Structure formats: C-alpha cells, structure tokens
Amino acid sequence: MVITRGCGDACPFFFGRTYLDWKLEDPAGRGVEAVCPIRDGIEQGVRGLLTGLGVGPAA
C-alpha cells in the first residue's frame, strides 16, 4: 500500500502497489490545536486501512 496526500502525478509510481490518496491539511507551522485533528485523522485512516486488510491488533 502506498498512501499519498495529494501529490497526484508528482508522486513516483510503483507498479503492483495499491495507492490511496488521503486528503490531509499541511501541519507545518500550525499549533497543537490544529495539528491534533490532523494526527487523529491519520490514526483513523490507518485503523480503517488495517481493518479493511483484515489485520487485527497485535497480541
């Protein structure tokens, strides 16, 4: 899996990989109040991806 965040054609492409484009705000220069929701969105995306792949939590 390759996760991109909106780089479109500028991102390198590797054949045989599945690409997902997650729309994320750029956290650069932003305070904690703005960065925490971005971080939480990434966590939700990762958890959803793992669930979709059938990967459960580590024992």
PDB file of N, CA, C and O in Angstrom, chain B, residues numbered from 101:
ATOM      1  N   MET B 101       0.837  -1.169   0.000  1.00  0.00           N
ATOM      2  CA  MET B 101       0.000   0.000   0.000  1.00  0.00           C
ATOM      3  C   MET B 101       0.885   1.236   0.000  1.00  0.00           C
ATOM      4  O   MET B 101       1.906   1.300   0.685  1.00  0.00           O
ATOM      5  N   VAL B 102       0.470   2.194  -0.774  1.00  0.00           N
ATOM      6  CA  VAL B 102       1.150   3.488  -0.791  1.00  0.00           C
ATOM      7  C   VAL B 102       0.088   4.539  -0.487  1.00  0.00           C
ATOM      8  O   VAL B 102      -0.928   4.631  -1.177  1.00  0.00           O
ATOM      9  N   ILE B 103       0.335   5.327   0.550  1.00  0.00           N
ATOM     10  CA  ILE B 103      -0.574   6.407   0.915  1.00  0.00           C
ATOM     11  C   ILE B 103       0.065   7.715   0.483  1.00  0.00           C
ATOM     12  O   ILE B 103       1.203   8.012   0.845  1.00  0.00           O
ATOM     13  N   THR B 104      -0.677   8.493  -0.295  1.00  0.00           N
ATOM     14  CA  THR B 104      -0.193   9.812  -0.699  1.00  0.00           C
ATOM     15  C   THR B 104      -1.119  10.854  -0.098  1.00  0.00           C
ATOM     16  O   THR B 104      -2.215  10.544   0.369  1.00  0.00           O
ATOM     17  N   ARG B 105      -0.658  12.082  -0.118  1.00  0.00           N
ATOM     18  CA  ARG B 105      -1.516  13.145   0.384  1.00  0.00           C
ATOM     19  C   ARG B 105      -1.617  14.273  -0.629  1.00  0.00           C
ATOM     20  O   ARG B 105      -1.252  15.420  -0.373  1.00  0.00           O
ATOM     21  N   GLY B 106      -2.127  13.892  -1.786  1.00  0.00           N
ATOM     22  CA  GLY B 106      -2.457  14.892  -2.782  1.00  0.00           C
ATOM     23  C   GLY B 106      -1.355  15.286  -3.732  1.00  0.00           C
ATOM     24  O   GLY B 106      -1.428  16.357  -4.335  1.00  0.00           O
ATOM     25  N   CYS B 107      -0.327  14.457  -3.893  1.00  0.00           N
ATOM     26  CA  CYS B 107       0.761  14.849  -4.789  1.00  0.00           C
ATOM     27  C   CYS B 107       0.452  14.539  -6.252  1.00  0.00           C
ATOM     28  O   CYS B 107       1.162  15.006  -7.143  1.00  0.00           O
ATOM     29  N   GLY B 108      -0.593  13.763  -6.509  1.00  0.00           N
ATOM     30  CA  GLY B 108      -1.020  13.490  -7.878  1.00  0.00           C
ATOM     31  C   GLY B 108       0.077  12.916  -8.747  1.00  0.00           C
ATOM     32  O   GLY B 108       0.765  11.978  -8.346  1.00  0.00           O
ATOM     33  N   ASP B 109       0.248  13.476  -9.943  1.00  0.00           N
ATOM     34  CA  ASP B 109       1.240  12.964 -10.891  1.00  0.00           C
ATOM     35  C   ASP B 109       2.673  13.212 -10.451  1.00  0.00           C
ATOM     36  O   ASP B 109       3.594  12.620 -11.014  1.00  0.00           O
ATOM     37  N   ALA B 110       2.886  14.069  -9.461  1.00  0.00           N
ATOM     38  CA  ALA B 110       4.242  14.351  -8.987  1.00  0.00           C
ATOM     39  C   ALA B 110       4.815  13.209  -8.163  1.00  0.00           C
ATOM     40  O   ALA B 110       6.030  13.122  -7.989  1.00  0.00           O
ATOM     41  N   CYS B 111       3.951  12.326  -7.652  1.00  0.00           N
ATOM     42  CA  CYS B 111       4.417  11.199  -6.850  1.00  0.00           C
ATOM     43  C   CYS B 111       4.973  10.106  -7.759  1.00  0.00           C
ATOM     44  O   CYS B 111       4.443   9.870  -8.844  1.00  0.00           O
ATOM     45  N   PRO B 112       6.035   9.445  -7.319  1.00  0.00           N
ATOM     46  CA  PRO B 112       6.522   8.306  -8.096  1.00  0.00           C
ATOM     47  C   PRO B 112       5.478   7.193  -8.079  1.00  0.00           C
ATOM     48  O   PRO B 112       4.688   7.087  -7.140  1.00  0.00           O
ATOM     49  N   PHE B 113       5.480   6.378  -9.106  1.00  0.00           N
ATOM     50  CA  PHE B 113       4.516   5.291  -9.215  1.00  0.00           C
ATOM     51  C   PHE B 113       5.264   3.978  -9.272  1.00  0.00           C
ATOM     52  O   PHE B 113       6.206   3.827 -10.050  1.00  0.00           O
ATOM     53  N   PHE B 114       4.853   3.031  -8.455  1.00  0.00           N
ATOM     54  CA  PHE B 114       5.455   1.706  -8.429  1.00  0.00           C
ATOM     55  C   PHE B 114       4.387   0.700  -8.838  1.00  0.00           C
ATOM     56  O   PHE B 114       3.365   0.570  -8.164  1.00  0.00           O
ATOM     57  N   PHE B 115       4.616  -0.007  -9.930  1.00  0.00           N
ATOM     58  CA  PHE B 115       3.656  -0.990 -10.404  1.00  0.00           C
ATOM     59  C   PHE B 115       3.464  -2.091  -9.364  1.00  0.00           C
ATOM     60  O   PHE B 115       4.394  -2.452  -8.641  1.00  0.00           O
ATOM     61  N   GLY B 116       2.251  -2.613  -9.302  1.00  0.00           N
ATOM     62  CA  GLY B 116       1.957  -3.690  -8.378  1.00  0.00           C
ATOM     63  C   GLY B 116       1.600  -3.210  -6.981  1.00  0.00           C
ATOM     64  O   GLY B 116       1.446  -4.024  -6.071  1.00  0.00           O
ATOM     65  N   ARG B 117       1.466  -1.908  -6.796  1.00  0.00           N
ATOM     66  CA  ARG B 117       1.103  -1.356  -5.489  1.00  0.00           C
ATOM     67  C   ARG B 117      -0.280  -0.730  -5.567  1.00  0.00           C
ATOM     68  O   ARG B 117      -0.702  -0.258  -6.623  1.00  0.00           O
ATOM     69  N   THR B 118      -0.965  -0.732  -4.463  1.00  0.00           N
ATOM     70  CA  THR B 118      -2.260  -0.074  -4.364  1.00  0.00           C
ATOM     71  C   THR B 118      -2.038   1.308  -3.768  1.00  0.00           C
ATOM     72  O   THR B 118      -1.370   1.456  -2.745  1.00  0.00           O
ATOM     73  N   TYR B 119      -2.607   2.318  -4.421  1.00  0.00           N
ATOM     74  CA  TYR B 119      -2.436   3.702  -3.985  1.00  0.00           C
ATOM     75  C   TYR B 119      -3.734   4.240  -3.400  1.00  0.00           C
ATOM     76  O   TYR B 119      -4.815   4.030  -3.950  1.00  0.00           O
ATOM     77  N   LEU B 120      -3.611   4.932  -2.286  1.00  0.00           N
ATOM     78  CA  LEU B 120      -4.722   5.650  -1.678  1.00  0.00           C
ATOM     79  C   LEU B 120      -4.279   7.093  -1.475  1.00  0.00           C
ATOM     80  O   LEU B 120      -3.161   7.344  -1.026  1.00  0.00           O
ATOM     81  N   ASP B 121      -5.140   8.026  -1.800  1.00  0.00           N
ATOM     82  CA  ASP B 121      -4.811   9.438  -1.621  1.00  0.00           C
ATOM     83  C   ASP B 121      -5.648   9.980  -0.476  1.00  0.00           C
ATOM     84  O   ASP B 121      -6.869  10.095  -0.585  1.00  0.00           O
ATOM     85  N   TRP B 122      -4.985  10.311   0.619  1.00  0.00           N
ATOM     86  CA  TRP B 122      -5.672  10.854   1.779  1.00  0.00           C
ATOM     87  C   TRP B 122      -5.562  12.365   1.742  1.00  0.00           C
ATOM     88  O   TRP B 122      -4.465  12.915   1.646  1.00  0.00           O
ATOM     89  N   LYS B 123      -6.697  13.029   1.818  1.00  0.00           N
ATOM     90  CA  LYS B 123      -6.718  14.492   1.847  1.00  0.00           C
ATOM     91  C   LYS B 123      -6.403  14.946   3.267  1.00  0.00           C
ATOM     92  O   LYS B 123      -7.229  14.812   4.169  1.00  0.00           O
ATOM     93  N   LEU B 124      -5.213  15.478   3.453  1.00  0.00           N
ATOM     94  CA  LEU B 124      -4.771  15.937   4.771  1.00  0.00           C
ATOM     95  C   LEU B 124      -4.300  17.379   4.680  1.00  0.00           C
ATOM     96  O   LEU B 124      -3.680  17.784   3.697  1.00  0.00           O
ATOM     97  N   GLU B 125      -4.602  18.138   5.711  1.00  0.00           N
ATOM     98  CA  GLU B 125      -4.086  19.500   5.779  1.00  0.00           C
ATOM     99  C   GLU B 125      -2.599  19.451   6.113  1.00  0.00           C
ATOM    100  O   GLU B 125      -2.135  18.512   6.761  1.00  0.00           O
ATOM    101  N   ASP B 126      -1.863  20.446   5.677  1.00  0.00           N
ATOM    102  CA  ASP B 126      -0.442  20.543   5.976  1.00  0.00           C
ATOM    103  C   ASP B 126      -0.284  21.086   7.393  1.00  0.00           C
ATOM    104  O   ASP B 126      -0.754  22.188   7.677  1.00  0.00           O
ATOM    105  N   PRO B 127       0.364  20.344   8.287  1.00  0.00           N
ATOM    106  CA  PRO B 127       0.509  20.800   9.667  1.00  0.00           C
ATOM    107  C   PRO B 127       1.659  21.792   9.880  1.00  0.00           C
ATOM    108  O   PRO B 127       1.819  22.315  10.983  1.00  0.00           O
ATOM    109  N   ALA B 128       2.443  22.052   8.863  1.00  0.00           N
ATOM    110  CA  ALA B 128       3.630  22.909   9.008  1.00  0.00           C
ATOM    111  C   ALA B 128       3.256  24.270   9.589  1.00  0.00           C
ATOM    112  O   ALA B 128       2.375  24.965   9.084  1.00  0.00           O
ATOM    113  N   GLY B 129       3.949  24.624  10.659  1.00  0.00           N
ATOM    114  CA  GLY B 129       3.788  25.934  11.264  1.00  0.00           C
ATOM    115  C   GLY B 129       2.501  26.134  12.043  1.00  0.00           C
ATOM    116  O   GLY B 129       2.198  27.256  12.448  1.00  0.00           O
ATOM    117  N   ARG B 130       1.753  25.095  12.256  1.00  0.00           N
ATOM    118  CA  ARG B 130       0.478  25.216  12.957  1.00  0.00           C
ATOM    119  C   ARG B 130       0.632  24.780  14.405  1.00  0.00           C
ATOM    120  O   ARG B 130       1.519  23.996  14.742  1.00  0.00           O
ATOM    121  N   GLY B 131      -0.240  25.299  15.251  1.00  0.00           N
ATOM    122  CA  GLY B 131      -0.218  24.963  16.670  1.00  0.00           C
ATOM    123  C   GLY B 131      -0.825  23.608  16.955  1.00  0.00           C
ATOM    124  O   GLY B 131      -1.396  22.955  16.082  1.00  0.00           O
ATOM    125  N   VAL B 132      -0.683  23.208  18.207  1.00  0.00           N
ATOM    126  CA  VAL B 132      -1.173  21.902  18.651  1.00  0.00           C
ATOM    127  C   VAL B 132      -2.669  21.754  18.386  1.00  0.00           C
ATOM    128  O   VAL B 132      -3.127  20.675  18.009  1.00  0.00           O
ATOM    129  N   GLU B 133      -3.426  22.817  18.578  1.00  0.00           N
ATOM    130  CA  GLU B 133      -4.876  22.746  18.390  1.00  0.00           C
ATOM    131  C   GLU B 133      -5.241  22.378  16.956  1.00  0.00           C
ATOM    132  O   GLU B 133      -6.260  21.728  16.720  1.00  0.00           O
ATOM    133  N   ALA B 134      -4.422  22.785  16.007  1.00  0.00           N
ATOM    134  CA  ALA B 134      -4.682  22.479  14.593  1.00  0.00           C
ATOM    135  C   ALA B 134      -4.077  21.144  14.174  1.00  0.00           C
ATOM    136  O   ALA B 134      -4.605  20.472  13.288  1.00  0.00           O
ATOM    137  N   VAL B 135      -2.969  20.757  14.811  1.00  0.00           N
ATOM    138  CA  VAL B 135      -2.271  19.532  14.421  1.00  0.00           C
ATOM    139  C   VAL B 135      -2.943  18.281  14.983  1.00  0.00           C
ATOM    140  O   VAL B 135      -2.955  17.243  14.321  1.00  0.00           O
ATOM    141  N   CYS B 136      -3.497  18.358  16.178  1.00  0.00           N
ATOM    142  CA  CYS B 136      -4.120  17.171  16.791  1.00  0.00           C
ATOM    143  C   CYS B 136      -5.228  16.574  15.926  1.00  0.00           C
ATOM    144  O   CYS B 136      -5.259  15.353  15.774  1.00  0.00           O
ATOM    145  N   PRO B 137      -6.135  17.358  15.352  1.00  0.00           N
ATOM    146  CA  PRO B 137      -7.154  16.750  14.485  1.00  0.00           C
ATOM    147  C   PRO B 137      -6.557  16.098  13.231  1.00  0.00           C
ATOM    148  O   PRO B 137      -7.088  15.101  12.743  1.00  0.00           O
ATOM    149  N   ILE B 138      -5.478  16.644  12.717  1.00  0.00           N
ATOM    150  CA  ILE B 138      -4.810  16.044  11.557  1.00  0.00           C
ATOM    151  C   ILE B 138      -4.237  14.692  11.959  1.00  0.00           C
ATOM    152  O   ILE B 138      -4.409  13.697  11.255  1.00  0.00           O
ATOM    153  N   ARG B 139      -3.550  14.670  13.104  1.00  0.00           N
ATOM    154  CA  ARG B 139      -2.991  13.421  13.632  1.00  0.00           C
ATOM    155  C   ARG B 139      -4.089  12.391  13.855  1.00  0.00           C
ATOM    156  O   ARG B 139      -3.930  11.223  13.501  1.00  0.00           O
ATOM    157  N   ASP B 140      -5.201  12.820  14.441  1.00  0.00           N
ATOM    158  CA  ASP B 140      -6.311  11.907  14.709  1.00  0.00           C
ATOM    159  C   ASP B 140      -6.896  11.353  13.404  1.00  0.00           C
ATOM    160  O   ASP B 140      -7.291  10.188  13.346  1.00  0.00           O
ATOM    161  N   GLY B 141      -6.951  12.177  12.372  1.00  0.00           N
ATOM    162  CA  GLY B 141      -7.440  11.715  11.073  1.00  0.00           C
ATOM    163  C   GLY B 141      -6.532  10.667  10.460  1.00  0.00           C
ATOM    164  O   GLY B 141      -7.000   9.715   9.835  1.00  0.00           O
ATOM    165  N   ILE B 142      -5.236  10.844  10.639  1.00  0.00           N
ATOM    166  CA  ILE B 142      -4.277   9.845  10.143  1.00  0.00           C
ATOM    167  C   ILE B 142      -4.469   8.525  10.892  1.00  0.00           C
ATOM    168  O   ILE B 142      -4.474   7.453  10.287  1.00  0.00           O
ATOM    169  N   GLU B 143      -4.627   8.617  12.213  1.00  0.00           N
ATOM    170  CA  GLU B 143      -4.845   7.405  13.008  1.00  0.00           C
ATOM    171  C   GLU B 143      -6.106   6.675  12.548  1.00  0.00           C
ATOM    172  O   GLU B 143      -6.088   5.455  12.385  1.00  0.00           O
ATOM    173  N   GLN B 144      -7.186   7.403  12.338  1.00  0.00           N
ATOM    174  CA  GLN B 144      -8.427   6.784  11.879  1.00  0.00           C
ATOM    175  C   GLN B 144      -8.236   6.134  10.511  1.00  0.00           C
ATOM    176  O   GLN B 144      -8.753   5.045  10.260  1.00  0.00           O
ATOM    177  N   GLY B 145      -7.491   6.803   9.626  1.00  0.00           N
ATOM    178  CA  GLY B 145      -7.235   6.232   8.309  1.00  0.00           C
ATOM    179  C   GLY B 145      -6.439   4.946   8.382  1.00  0.00           C
ATOM    180  O   GLY B 145      -6.742   3.977   7.686  1.00  0.00           O
ATOM    181  N   VAL B 146      -5.413   4.937   9.233  1.00  0.00           N
ATOM    182  CA  VAL B 146      -4.576   3.739   9.386  1.00  0.00           C
ATOM    183  C   VAL B 146      -5.400   2.594   9.975  1.00  0.00           C
ATOM    184  O   VAL B 146      -5.326   1.459   9.505  1.00  0.00           O
ATOM    185  N   ARG B 147      -6.182   2.902  11.002  1.00  0.00           N
ATOM    186  CA  ARG B 147      -7.007   1.850  11.615  1.00  0.00           C
ATOM    187  C   ARG B 147      -8.024   1.292  10.611  1.00  0.00           C
ATOM    188  O   ARG B 147      -8.250   0.083  10.557  1.00  0.00           O
ATOM    189  N   GLY B 148      -8.628   2.174   9.825  1.00  0.00           N
ATOM    190  CA  GLY B 148      -9.572   1.720   8.809  1.00  0.00           C
ATOM    191  C   GLY B 148      -8.903   0.880   7.743  1.00  0.00           C
ATOM    192  O   GLY B 148      -9.462  -0.118   7.288  1.00  0.00           O
ATOM    193  N   LEU B 149      -7.703   1.283   7.344  1.00  0.00           N
ATOM    194  CA  LEU B 149      -6.944   0.527   6.350  1.00  0.00           C
ATOM    195  C   LEU B 149      -6.615  -0.865   6.872  1.00  0.00           C
ATOM    196  O   LEU B 149      -6.792  -1.853   6.160  1.00  0.00           O
ATOM    197  N   LEU B 150      -6.138  -0.949   8.111  1.00  0.00           N
ATOM    198  CA  LEU B 150      -5.794  -2.248   8.696  1.00  0.00           C
ATOM    199  C   LEU B 150      -7.024  -3.142   8.824  1.00  0.00           C
ATOM    200  O   LEU B 150      -6.957  -4.340   8.546  1.00  0.00           O
ATOM    201  N   THR B 151      -8.139  -2.565   9.242  1.00  0.00           N
ATOM    202  CA  THR B 151      -9.384  -3.334   9.331  1.00  0.00           C
ATOM    203  C   THR B 151      -9.785  -3.852   7.962  1.00  0.00           C
ATOM    204  O   THR B 151     -10.181  -5.009   7.822  1.00  0.00           O
ATOM    205  N   GLY B 152      -9.683  -2.995   6.947  1.00  0.00           N
ATOM    206  CA  GLY B 152     -10.032  -3.391   5.588  1.00  0.00           C
ATOM    207  C   GLY B 152      -9.132  -4.494   5.047  1.00  0.00           C
ATOM    208  O   GLY B 152      -9.554  -5.297   4.215  1.00  0.00           O
ATOM    209  N   LEU B 153      -7.906  -4.528   5.519  1.00  0.00           N
ATOM    210  CA  LEU B 153      -6.961  -5.563   5.101  1.00  0.00           C
ATOM    211  C   LEU B 153      -7.082  -6.828   5.938  1.00  0.00           C
ATOM    212  O   LEU B 153      -6.423  -7.830   5.661  1.00  0.00           O
ATOM    213  N   GLY B 154      -7.928  -6.778   6.965  1.00  0.00           N
ATOM    214  CA  GLY B 154      -8.102  -7.942   7.827  1.00  0.00           C
ATOM    215  C   GLY B 154      -6.988  -8.124   8.824  1.00  0.00           C
ATOM    216  O   GLY B 154      -6.752  -9.234   9.300  1.00  0.00           O
ATOM    217  N   VAL B 155      -6.288  -7.034   9.150  1.00  0.00           N
ATOM    218  CA  VAL B 155      -5.198  -7.084  10.106  1.00  0.00           C
ATOM    219  C   VAL B 155      -5.733  -6.649  11.466  1.00  0.00           C
ATOM    220  O   VAL B 155      -6.230  -5.534  11.620  1.00  0.00           O
ATOM    221  N   GLY B 156      -5.628  -7.532  12.443  1.00  0.00           N
ATOM    222  CA  GLY B 156      -6.118  -7.228  13.781  1.00  0.00           C
ATOM    223  C   GLY B 156      -5.009  -6.671  14.651  1.00  0.00           C
ATOM    224  O   GLY B 156      -3.857  -6.588  14.225  1.00  0.00           O
ATOM    225  N   PRO B 157      -5.357  -6.291  15.864  1.00  0.00           N
ATOM    226  CA  PRO B 157      -4.351  -5.770  16.793  1.00  0.00           C
ATOM    227  C   PRO B 157      -3.343  -6.845  17.168  1.00  0.00           C
ATOM    228  O   PRO B 157      -3.644  -8.039  17.151  1.00  0.00           O
ATOM    229  N   ALA B 158      -2.146  -6.397  17.504  1.00  0.00           N
ATOM    230  CA  ALA B 158      -1.086  -7.337  17.926  1.00  0.00           C
ATOM    231  C   ALA B 158      -1.471  -7.970  19.249  1.00  0.00           C
ATOM    232  O   ALA B 158      -2.088  -7.342  20.108  1.00  0.00           O
ATOM    233  N   ALA B 159      -1.093  -9.221  19.387  1.00  0.00           N
ATOM    234  CA  ALA B 159      -1.433  -9.949  20.648  1.00  0.00           C
ATOM    235  C   ALA B 159      -0.521  -9.548  21.768  1.00  0.00           C
ATOM    236  O   ALA B 159      -0.657 -10.049  22.884  1.00  0.00           O
TER     237      ALA B 159
END
